């Protein structure tokens, strides 16, 4: 047995429901070795995800492309900030190889923010999707993208790789953006989701739109309800809600630890708003058990024409 260290340091003592056994077995070593051999990064490691032992033991991981240093410095995120590295040209093939060796039926690909690139890395997302599709034609491909600075053409380039799921996280409520996501914009994030949905619909392509929110940053329940309503308005049908854990003392502090029962209430509210798949719980993260969440949604999927649209003027950039 080996142990995986999760570098989560919140202020105060963690409540009992946020403590878990991090012991890990042979599969974890195998996944780590494969990633190291192929020179691939994961958000599991870079973001100090508390679920890393569980996910690696199931031979799954969320690939983080376009380097390990992010152009932005969000106050909640453990990913290293700094000058991003040059784009690795063979990364699409390396990700596809890892997916094939792991036998993934559901591949999740995310990235750091690459504001330094003309297309924000959108073209690289498309190339990774195409490479994975070539190796695993039956796999579900989910991309979790940055906001591409709200550039519609970049969103469309990312979609040209034909992912099955387009995920972009709003992360928190609008009031907290200046302290939590100072280089992001709430309305811009809604635009990204809405534009992806509209573009896919215009091309007759089935696309599942997903987003995620962290709880415990200082938001109120009314604010969270308003965000969920906004996400539905943007055509989002899949939602994740999890407990925020501060990666270090220099990050945004945890305002509150929500008890598991409250996450259940949030899930019920989300479903009442029309979300077709919801994962809400203390350890839920954007890509946590992504395959299971997708299977929850797939049988009840609705056509784009049935999804409420935002007014055209509400997302002007």
C-alpha positions in Angstrom: 0.0 0.0 0.0 1.1 3.6 -0.6 -0.3 6.8 0.7 -1.4 9.8 -1.3 -0.9 13.2 0.3 -3.7 15.6 -0.3 -2.4 19.1 0.5 -5.6 20.7 1.7 -5.2 23.1 4.6 -8.4 24.9 5.6 -8.7 27.2 8.5 -9.8 25.3 11.6 -10.4 21.6 12.1 -12.2 19.7 9.3 -15.5 18.2 10.3 -15.8 14.5 10.5 -17.6 14.1 7.1 -14.6 15.7 5.3 -12.0 13.2 6.6 -11.3 10.1 4.5 -8.9 7.3 4.2 -6.3 8.1 1.5 -4.7 4.7 1.4 -4.2 3.5 -2.2 -3.2 0.3 -3.9 -1.6 -1.1 -7.0 -3.8 0.8 -9.5 -2.7 4.1 -8.1 0.9 3.3 -8.7 0.1 2.0 -12.2 -1.7 5.2 -13.1 1.0 7.4 -11.7 3.6 5.5 -13.5 1.7 5.7 -16.8 1.2 9.5 -16.5 4.9 10.0 -15.7 6.0 7.8 -18.6 3.9 9.8 -21.0 4.7 13.1 -19.4 1.1 14.0 -18.7 -0.3 16.3 -16.0 -3.6 15.8 -14.3 -5.7 18.3 -12.4 -6.1 15.6 -9.8 -2.5 16.1 -8.7 -2.0 19.8 -9.7 -5.2 20.9 -7.8 -4.6 18.6 -4.8 -7.9 16.9 -5.3 -9.1 15.0 -2.2 -10.5 12.3 -4.5 -7.2 11.4 -6.2 -6.7 8.0 -4.4 -10.3 6.9 -5.3 -10.1 8.0 -8.9 -6.6 6.6 -9.6 -7.6 3.3 -8.0 -10.4 3.2 -10.5 -7.9 3.8 -13.3 -9.3 7.1 -14.2 -7.9 10.7 -14.2 -8.7 14.1 -15.5 -6.0 15.2 -18.0 -4.7 18.7 -17.7 -3.3 19.9 -21.1 -1.4 23.0 -22.2 1.1 22.9 -19.3 1.1 23.0 -15.6 1.3 26.8 -15.0 -1.8 28.9 -15.4 -1.9 32.4 -16.8 -4.4 33.4 -14.1 -4.2 33.5 -10.3 -7.6 32.5 -9.0 -7.8 32.7 -5.2 -9.3 29.2 -4.8 -7.0 27.1 -7.0 -3.9 25.2 -6.2 -2.6 25.0 -9.8 0.7 26.9 -10.1 0.5 30.4 -11.5 3.1 31.8 -13.8 4.4 32.1 -17.3 3.0 29.0 -19.2 5.2 26.6 -21.0 5.3 26.2 -24.8 2.5 24.0 -26.1 3.6 20.4 -26.4 2.8 19.4 -30.0 2.6 15.7 -29.3 0.3 16.0 -26.3 -2.8 15.0 -28.1 -1.3 11.6 -29.0 0.1 11.2 -25.5 -3.4 11.8 -24.0 -5.0 9.4 -26.5 -2.4 6.8 -25.6 -3.1 7.2 -21.9 -6.9 6.9 -22.5 -6.4 3.8 -24.5 -4.1 2.1 -22.0 -6.5 2.9 -19.1 -9.4 1.7 -21.2 -11.4 4.8 -20.5 -15.1 4.9 -21.5 -15.3 8.5 -20.4 -12.3 10.8 -20.9 -12.2 14.2 -19.2 -9.8 16.8 -20.5 -9.2 20.2 -18.9 -6.5 22.8 -19.1 -4.9 25.8 -17.4 -5.9 29.2 -18.7 -3.8 30.2 -21.7 -4.6 33.8 -22.1 -1.1 34.1 -23.8 -2.3 32.1 -26.8 -4.2 33.7 -29.7 -7.0 31.2 -29.4 -6.6 30.5 -25.7 -5.7 26.9 -26.4 -8.9 26.1 -28.2 -7.3 24.5 -31.2 -5.2 22.2 -28.9 -8.4 21.1 -27.1 -9.8 20.2 -30.6 -6.7 18.2 -31.5 -6.8 16.3 -28.2 -10.4 15.4 -28.8 -9.7 14.2 -32.3 -6.8 12.1 -31.1 -8.8 10.4 -28.4 -11.7 9.8 -30.7 -9.4 8.1 -33.2 -8.1 5.7 -30.5 -11.4 5.2 -28.6 -14.3 5.9 -31.0 -16.9 4.8 -28.6 -15.7 6.8 -25.6 -17.5 9.8 -24.2 -15.3 12.9 -24.4 -15.8 15.7 -22.0 -13.9 18.9 -22.1 -13.7 21.3 -19.1 -12.5 24.6 -20.6 -11.4 28.0 -19.4 -13.5 31.0 -20.6 -11.3 31.8 -23.7 -11.8 35.4 -22.6 -15.3 35.2 -24.0 -14.2 34.8 -27.6 -16.9 33.1 -29.6 -14.6 32.0 -32.3 -12.4 30.2 -29.8 -15.4 28.4 -28.3 -16.3 27.2 -31.8 -12.8 26.0 -32.4 -12.8 23.9 -29.2 -16.2 22.5 -30.3 -14.8 21.5 -33.7 -13.1 18.5 -31.9 -16.7 17.2 -31.4 -16.7 16.6 -27.6 -19.8 15.0 -26.2 -19.8 17.2 -23.1 -18.8 20.9 -22.9 -18.1 21.8 -19.3 -17.2 25.3 -18.0 -17.4 26.1 -14.3 -18.8 29.3 -13.0 -17.3 28.3 -9.7 -19.0 30.8 -7.4 -21.7 33.5 -7.1 -21.2 36.9 -8.9 -20.7 38.8 -5.7 -17.6 36.8 -4.9 -15.9 37.0 -8.2 -13.6 40.0 -7.3 -12.2 38.0 -4.4 -12.3 34.5 -5.8 -11.9 34.8 -9.6 -10.6 38.4 -10.1 -9.5 37.7 -13.7 -12.8 36.1 -14.7 -16.3 37.5 -15.3 -19.6 35.8 -14.3 -21.6 37.0 -17.3 -18.7 36.0 -19.6 -18.8 32.5 -18.2 -22.6 32.3 -18.8 -21.9 33.4 -22.3 -19.4 30.6 -22.9 -21.9 28.0 -21.9 -24.8 29.6 -23.8 -22.7 30.1 -27.0 -21.5 26.5 -26.9 -25.1 25.3 -26.7 -26.3 27.6 -29.4 -23.5 26.7 -31.8 -24.0 23.0 -31.4 -27.7 23.4 -31.9 -27.1 25.4 -35.1 -25.0 22.6 -36.5 -27.4 19.9 -35.4 -24.8 18.4 -33.1 -25.7 16.7 -29.8 -23.8 18.5 -27.0 -24.3 18.1 -23.3 -23.6 21.3 -21.4 -22.3 21.1 -17.8 -21.0 23.5 -15.1 -19.9 23.4 -11.5 -20.1 25.5 -8.4 -18.1 25.4 -5.1 -20.0 25.9 -1.8 -18.6 27.4 1.4 -16.9 30.4 -0.1 -19.3 32.8 1.6 -22.3 32.6 -0.7 -25.8 32.6 0.6 -28.4 30.0 -0.4 -30.4 32.6 -2.3 -27.3 33.5 -4.3 -26.6 29.9 -5.1 -30.2 29.4 -6.2 -29.9 32.4 -8.5 -26.7 31.0 -10.0 -28.4 27.6 -10.7 -31.3 29.5 -12.3 -28.8 31.4 -14.5 -27.1 28.2 -15.5 -30.4 26.7 -16.6 -31.1 29.8 -18.5 -27.8 29.3 -20.3 -28.9 25.8 -21.3 -26.8 23.9 -18.8 -28.3 20.5 -18.0 -25.6 19.0 -15.8 -24.4 20.4 -12.5 -21.8 19.6 -9.9 -21.8 21.3 -6.4 -19.0 20.5 -3.9 -17.4 21.8 -0.8 -14.6 24.3 -1.2 -11.4 23.4 0.6 -8.7 26.0 0.8 -5.4 24.5 -0.7 -3.3 26.7 1.6 -3.5 29.6 4.1 -2.8 32.1 1.3 -5.9 31.0 -0.6 -9.4 32.3 -0.1 -10.5 31.0 3.3 -13.4 28.6 3.8 -16.4 30.5 5.1 -18.5 27.5 6.0 -18.5 23.7 5.8 -21.9 22.6 4.6 -23.2 19.4 6.2 -24.0 16.5 3.8 -27.8 17.0 4.3 -27.6 20.6 2.9 -25.9 19.3 -0.2 -28.9 17.0 -0.6 -31.2 20.0 -0.3 -29.2 21.8 -3.0 -29.5 18.8 -5.3 -33.3 18.7 -4.9 -33.5 22.4 -5.7 -31.3 21.9 -8.8 -33.5 19.1 -10.0 -36.6 21.2 -9.4 -35.1 23.9 -11.7 -34.8 21.3 -14.5 -31.2 20.0 -14.3 -31.2 16.5 -15.7 -28.1 15.3 -13.8 -26.8 16.6 -10.5 -23.9 15.6 -8.3 -24.0 17.5 -5.0 -21.9 16.5 -2.0 -18.9 17.5 0.1 -16.3 15.7 -2.1 -17.9 16.4 -5.5 -15.7 18.0 -8.0 -16.2 18.9 -11.7 -15.0 15.6 -13.1 -15.7 13.4 -10.0 -17.4 10.2 -11.3 -18.1 12.0 -14.5 -19.1 8.8 -16.3 -21.7 8.1 -13.6 -23.1 11.6 -13.8 -23.4 11.3 -17.6 -25.1 8.0 -17.4 -27.6 9.6 -14.9 -28.4 12.2 -17.5 -28.3 10.4 -20.8 -31.6 8.5 -20.8 -33.5 11.8 -20.1 -31.7 14.0 -22.5 -33.8 16.7 -24.1 -33.4 18.4 -27.5 -31.8 21.8 -27.7 -35.0 23.3 -28.8 -36.5 22.3 -25.5 -33.8 24.0 -23.4 -34.7 27.6 -22.3 -32.4 30.2 -23.9 -31.1 33.3 -22.5 -32.3 36.6 -24.0 -29.9 37.6 -26.8 -29.2 40.9 -25.0 -28.4 39.5 -21.6 -25.0 38.1 -22.6 -23.6 40.9 -24.8 -19.9 41.1 -24.5 
